[in-house]
Amino acid sequence: SGLSLLLVAASTAAPTAQRGGTVVVDMTTDVDYIDPQLSYYGETWKLEGATACKLMNWPDKEGAAGAVATPEVSQGLPLVSKDGKTYTFTIKKGFRFSNGKAVTAQSFVDAFNRFANPKMQSTGVQFLDIVKGAQSVIDGKTGSISGVKAKGNKLVVQLTKASPDFLARTTMPFVQAIDSTLAKQIDANGINQYASCGPYYFSARTPGRSITLKRNPYYKGGR
């Protein structure tokens, strides 16, 4: 009975959750980049888990439930052609970047094209191997990926072959939605402050010293 009384006392004394405030996290080393098309380091991807909004994402759930790619900005699962090579996503309304701009199908087209741009020198471009027309951009032959198009609120992605892991690839930070300003900033050194459409955004970074995330005032999602 003494133990049970101790547990009750501990539970009643526990502090209640507080909204707002600042969390400070010490890291033993810096990250590679916070730029969405360049970052390829586990610690950065954890941070981008808070800043990015994606077509499909991993639920904030424990165990097996958290390992199922689930629609986020996509309005449900995409329509897949009979040959398994064309995916049509309908973009959900209401997502906004931290600068107030709306997330559209073009936001994802821009991400794919910036990712493939050879001037970015991204080490992750091997994940575009199944996207039609991506290699032509990577090789510097064309300026945009022929197999990734925005048609109103629809995003259409054509693959070179049926690929069961394609939806999982859309959860990678490389192809998160980016705004039109970042789409035009082509820099292999990476951009250290940009608008994003998840619950938070990167407001500042001083390489080797600090990374600051702030709440996205326009975020209305469930995360």
Order of alpha helices (4+ residues) and beta strands (2+ residues): alpha-alpha-beta-beta-beta-beta-alpha-alpha-beta-beta-alpha-alpha-beta-beta
